[in-house]
Amino acid sequence: MKPFRFLVFVAAIVLGGGFLASCRSSHPAGRVEKAAAVSPDQVIRNFSIDSFAGKEKDWHLESPRADIFESENRIRIQKPSIRFFENSEPSSSLEAGAGEIQTSGARDLWAWDQVVMTSTDGARLTSEWLHYISEKERIVSTAPVTIVRPGTTIQGVGWEATPDLSEVLVRQQRVEIVGETPLAGGKGGGKDK
C-alpha cells in the first residue's frame, strides 16, 4: 500500500480564528467587480507565463486570453490552466473559469469559478476560489472545499494547502471514509456503507 502522504490537520481550538485572518486572502468577487469597471491596457490571446523561485520553476500558466492592467500591476486571465512544480517536477494541476496574477512584488495568483486541483498522486480538490501566496508557497481560501482521495472524502469551509496537496488543513470539516474496515475486537473485516 502506498504511504498515505495526505495530511489533514484539525485546526479547531489550537489555531482558533486567526488561521484565515493571517492568510491575507480575500474573496475574489471584489477583484472581479473592480476589473469589470476598467478596460485593459493590452489583451493577449493564447497567453502563457512561467514563475520561478530562484532557479526552480514554481508554476506554469496558460490561458486563452489575458487582460493586462499595467497601472494596477495585474493580469486578469480567462480559463487558466496552471501546473505547479516541486524540484522541477510537476506536482499538481489547476483548472478554473477565471483568475488573476499580481505582476509586482510576490506574484500571487487568484483563481475562481469552478476551481479544480489535481495532484500527481491522485488527490482532487474542488472549491469556489483560491489564493496562491507565492512567498509562502501556500494556497488558501475561506470558501467551501471538497477533497477526494481513494476511499476518503473530506468537506469543509476554509482551507490551506501546499501546491502538491500533500498537506491540507481544512476548517469546519466533515470526513467520510469508505471501504474495508476491521470489526470491533480485530476479527474479520467488513464494508462501511
C-alpha beads as a LAMMPS data file, in Angstrom:
LAMMPS data file: protein, C-alpha beads

193 atoms
192 bonds

1 atom types
1 bond types

-500.0 500.0 xlo xhi
-500.0 500.0 ylo yhi
-500.0 500.0 zlo zhi

Masses

1 110.0

Atoms # bond

1 1 1 0.000 0.000 0.000
2 1 1 1.323 3.420 -0.938
3 1 1 2.133 5.620 2.110
4 1 1 -0.695 7.974 2.935
5 1 1 1.078 11.307 2.401
6 1 1 -2.098 13.319 2.625
7 1 1 -2.175 15.070 5.985
8 1 1 -5.320 16.568 7.379
9 1 1 -4.943 18.732 10.432
10 1 1 -7.791 19.590 12.732
11 1 1 -7.476 23.277 13.458
12 1 1 -10.324 23.738 15.894
13 1 1 -9.085 25.060 19.224
14 1 1 -5.334 25.257 18.643
15 1 1 -5.386 27.712 15.769
16 1 1 -8.613 29.480 16.646
17 1 1 -9.928 32.234 14.425
18 1 1 -6.521 33.619 13.484
19 1 1 -5.825 30.970 10.840
20 1 1 -7.583 32.504 7.876
21 1 1 -7.232 36.076 9.070
22 1 1 -3.463 35.693 8.781
23 1 1 -3.701 34.439 5.190
24 1 1 -4.165 37.916 3.695
25 1 1 -6.747 36.458 1.313
26 1 1 -9.997 37.953 0.292
27 1 1 -12.796 36.585 -1.814
28 1 1 -12.098 37.447 -5.458
29 1 1 -15.593 38.838 -6.066
30 1 1 -14.295 42.328 -5.237
31 1 1 -11.444 41.814 -7.670
32 1 1 -13.896 40.845 -10.429
33 1 1 -16.113 43.890 -9.830
34 1 1 -13.061 46.168 -9.868
35 1 1 -11.752 44.551 -13.057
36 1 1 -15.054 44.961 -14.885
37 1 1 -15.007 48.717 -14.310
38 1 1 -11.649 49.263 -16.072
39 1 1 -10.599 48.490 -19.655
40 1 1 -7.328 46.583 -20.069
41 1 1 -4.220 48.293 -21.427
42 1 1 -3.475 45.242 -23.552
43 1 1 -5.171 41.945 -24.489
44 1 1 -3.111 38.853 -25.282
45 1 1 -4.566 35.712 -26.879
46 1 1 -3.022 32.277 -26.111
47 1 1 -1.180 33.698 -23.112
48 1 1 1.425 31.700 -21.157
49 1 1 3.766 32.618 -18.317
50 1 1 6.264 30.848 -16.050
51 1 1 7.123 31.821 -12.490
52 1 1 10.400 30.846 -10.837
53 1 1 11.545 30.623 -7.216
54 1 1 15.269 31.122 -7.632
55 1 1 16.353 28.730 -10.409
56 1 1 13.423 26.352 -9.875
57 1 1 10.185 26.653 -11.836
58 1 1 7.337 27.355 -9.391
59 1 1 4.390 27.286 -11.800
60 1 1 3.438 27.483 -15.482
61 1 1 0.160 29.082 -16.580
62 1 1 -1.693 29.031 -19.896
63 1 1 -4.842 30.978 -20.738
64 1 1 -6.762 31.602 -23.967
65 1 1 -6.990 35.307 -23.041
66 1 1 -5.153 37.647 -20.695
67 1 1 -6.156 41.247 -19.999
68 1 1 -3.147 43.315 -18.881
69 1 1 -3.710 46.202 -16.451
70 1 1 -0.247 47.776 -16.292
71 1 1 -1.008 50.625 -13.883
72 1 1 -2.684 48.186 -11.463
73 1 1 0.096 45.566 -11.734
74 1 1 -2.266 42.726 -12.543
75 1 1 -3.304 40.357 -15.306
76 1 1 -6.872 39.044 -15.475
77 1 1 -6.963 35.600 -17.091
78 1 1 -9.758 33.524 -18.601
79 1 1 -9.941 29.758 -18.097
80 1 1 -6.452 29.421 -16.609
81 1 1 -4.670 26.089 -16.690
82 1 1 -1.843 26.061 -14.139
83 1 1 0.790 23.440 -13.443
84 1 1 2.681 23.660 -10.125
85 1 1 6.212 22.247 -9.787
86 1 1 8.293 20.860 -6.936
87 1 1 12.021 20.182 -7.516
88 1 1 11.491 20.871 -11.246
89 1 1 8.869 18.097 -11.473
90 1 1 5.103 18.637 -11.930
91 1 1 3.266 18.239 -8.598
92 1 1 -0.306 19.287 -9.414
93 1 1 -2.511 20.999 -11.955
94 1 1 -5.269 23.567 -11.556
95 1 1 -8.179 24.492 -13.825
96 1 1 -10.592 27.377 -13.216
97 1 1 -13.035 29.620 -15.051
98 1 1 -11.093 32.816 -14.329
99 1 1 -8.184 34.198 -12.359
100 1 1 -5.723 36.960 -11.765
101 1 1 -1.957 37.324 -11.460
102 1 1 -0.293 40.019 -9.379
103 1 1 2.575 41.268 -11.565
104 1 1 4.569 43.167 -8.955
105 1 1 6.021 42.007 -5.659
106 1 1 5.190 38.439 -4.710
107 1 1 3.409 37.471 -7.970
108 1 1 0.476 35.872 -6.187
109 1 1 -2.305 34.078 -8.091
110 1 1 -6.062 34.051 -7.587
111 1 1 -8.412 31.588 -9.278
112 1 1 -12.195 31.332 -9.101
113 1 1 -15.219 29.831 -10.853
114 1 1 -15.203 26.032 -10.569
115 1 1 -11.645 25.588 -9.300
116 1 1 -10.324 22.025 -9.621
117 1 1 -6.841 20.972 -8.468
118 1 1 -5.435 17.503 -9.081
119 1 1 -2.153 16.290 -7.580
120 1 1 0.143 13.873 -9.381
121 1 1 -0.617 11.261 -6.702
122 1 1 -4.369 11.409 -7.366
123 1 1 -5.828 13.843 -4.808
124 1 1 -8.595 16.041 -6.247
125 1 1 -9.618 19.337 -4.626
126 1 1 -12.613 21.411 -5.720
127 1 1 -13.517 24.862 -4.393
128 1 1 -15.157 28.135 -5.393
129 1 1 -11.924 30.157 -5.270
130 1 1 -8.340 30.166 -4.033
131 1 1 -5.350 32.448 -3.485
132 1 1 -1.817 31.132 -4.071
133 1 1 0.623 33.050 -1.869
134 1 1 3.945 32.694 -3.703
135 1 1 6.085 33.905 -0.811
136 1 1 4.741 31.152 1.485
137 1 1 4.149 28.580 -1.269
138 1 1 0.667 28.044 0.195
139 1 1 -2.817 28.020 -1.277
140 1 1 -5.541 29.466 0.950
141 1 1 -9.275 30.130 0.825
142 1 1 -12.253 30.764 3.073
143 1 1 -14.521 29.011 0.552
144 1 1 -16.120 25.557 0.838
145 1 1 -13.804 22.735 -0.265
146 1 1 -14.095 19.050 -1.183
147 1 1 -11.005 16.838 -1.271
148 1 1 -11.267 13.331 -2.690
149 1 1 -8.718 10.546 -2.397
150 1 1 -9.383 6.840 -2.951
151 1 1 -11.639 5.794 -0.071
152 1 1 -11.796 9.240 1.565
153 1 1 -13.824 12.386 1.005
154 1 1 -13.249 15.498 3.108
155 1 1 -15.532 18.508 3.000
156 1 1 -15.180 21.738 4.892
157 1 1 -15.213 25.506 4.794
158 1 1 -11.909 27.399 4.901
159 1 1 -8.689 25.666 3.983
160 1 1 -4.944 25.938 3.367
161 1 1 -2.731 23.596 1.322
162 1 1 0.660 23.076 -0.237
163 1 1 0.534 23.178 -4.063
164 1 1 1.166 19.405 -4.293
165 1 1 -1.782 18.797 -1.902
166 1 1 0.422 16.661 0.373
167 1 1 -0.572 18.873 3.313
168 1 1 -4.086 20.236 3.650
169 1 1 -5.618 21.994 6.620
170 1 1 -9.423 22.079 6.493
171 1 1 -11.598 24.017 8.917
172 1 1 -15.184 23.063 9.703
173 1 1 -14.568 19.654 8.207
174 1 1 -16.574 16.504 7.639
175 1 1 -14.638 13.328 6.753
176 1 1 -16.193 10.313 5.051
177 1 1 -14.170 7.092 4.840
178 1 1 -15.467 4.363 2.549
179 1 1 -14.008 0.876 2.187
180 1 1 -12.770 -2.119 4.182
181 1 1 -12.533 -1.652 7.956
182 1 1 -11.825 -4.175 10.715
183 1 1 -14.699 -5.198 13.000
184 1 1 -14.606 -4.492 16.737
185 1 1 -12.109 -6.731 18.518
186 1 1 -9.882 -7.019 15.439
187 1 1 -11.667 -10.078 13.946
188 1 1 -12.566 -10.149 10.289
189 1 1 -13.376 -7.260 8.044
190 1 1 -16.435 -5.553 6.785
191 1 1 -17.675 -2.894 4.460
192 1 1 -18.782 0.540 5.636
193 1 1 -21.705 1.912 3.728

Bonds

1 1 1 2
2 1 2 3
3 1 3 4
4 1 4 5
5 1 5 6
6 1 6 7
7 1 7 8
8 1 8 9
9 1 9 10
10 1 10 11
11 1 11 12
12 1 12 13
13 1 13 14
14 1 14 15
15 1 15 16
16 1 16 17
17 1 17 18
18 1 18 19
19 1 19 20
20 1 20 21
21 1 21 22
22 1 22 23
23 1 23 24
24 1 24 25
25 1 25 26
26 1 26 27
27 1 27 28
28 1 28 29
29 1 29 30
30 1 30 31
31 1 31 32
32 1 32 33
33 1 33 34
34 1 34 35
35 1 35 36
36 1 36 37
37 1 37 38
38 1 38 39
39 1 39 40
40 1 40 41
41 1 41 42
42 1 42 43
43 1 43 44
44 1 44 45
45 1 45 46
46 1 46 47
47 1 47 48
48 1 48 49
49 1 49 50
50 1 50 51
51 1 51 52
52 1 52 53
53 1 53 54
54 1 54 55
55 1 55 56
56 1 56 57
57 1 57 58
58 1 58 59
59 1 59 60
60 1 60 61
61 1 61 62
62 1 62 63
63 1 63 64
64 1 64 65
65 1 65 66
66 1 66 67
67 1 67 68
68 1 68 69
69 1 69 70
70 1 70 71
71 1 71 72
72 1 72 73
73 1 73 74
74 1 74 75
75 1 75 76
76 1 76 77
77 1 77 78
78 1 78 79
79 1 79 80
80 1 80 81
81 1 81 82
82 1 82 83
83 1 83 84
84 1 84 85
85 1 85 86
86 1 86 87
87 1 87 88
88 1 88 89
89 1 89 90
90 1 90 91
91 1 91 92
92 1 92 93
93 1 93 94
94 1 94 95
95 1 95 96
96 1 96 97
97 1 97 98
98 1 98 99
99 1 99 100
100 1 100 101
101 1 101 102
102 1 102 103
103 1 103 104
104 1 104 105
105 1 105 106
106 1 106 107
107 1 107 108
108 1 108 109
109 1 109 110
110 1 110 111
111 1 111 112
112 1 112 113
113 1 113 114
114 1 114 115
115 1 115 116
116 1 116 117
117 1 117 118
118 1 118 119
119 1 119 120
120 1 120 121
121 1 121 122
122 1 122 123
123 1 123 124
124 1 124 125
125 1 125 126
126 1 126 127
127 1 127 128
128 1 128 129
129 1 129 130
130 1 130 131
131 1 131 132
132 1 132 133
133 1 133 134
134 1 134 135
135 1 135 136
136 1 136 137
137 1 137 138
138 1 138 139
139 1 139 140
140 1 140 141
141 1 141 142
142 1 142 143
143 1 143 144
144 1 144 145
145 1 145 146
146 1 146 147
147 1 147 148
148 1 148 149
149 1 149 150
150 1 150 151
151 1 151 152
152 1 152 153
153 1 153 154
154 1 154 155
155 1 155 156
156 1 156 157
157 1 157 158
158 1 158 159
159 1 159 160
160 1 160 161
161 1 161 162
162 1 162 163
163 1 163 164
164 1 164 165
165 1 165 166
166 1 166 167
167 1 167 168
168 1 168 169
169 1 169 170
170 1 170 171
171 1 171 172
172 1 172 173
173 1 173 174
174 1 174 175
175 1 175 176
176 1 176 177
177 1 177 178
178 1 178 179
179 1 179 180
180 1 180 181
181 1 181 182
182 1 182 183
183 1 183 184
184 1 184 185
185 1 185 186
186 1 186 187
187 1 187 188
188 1 188 189
189 1 189 190
190 1 190 191
191 1 191 192
192 1 192 193
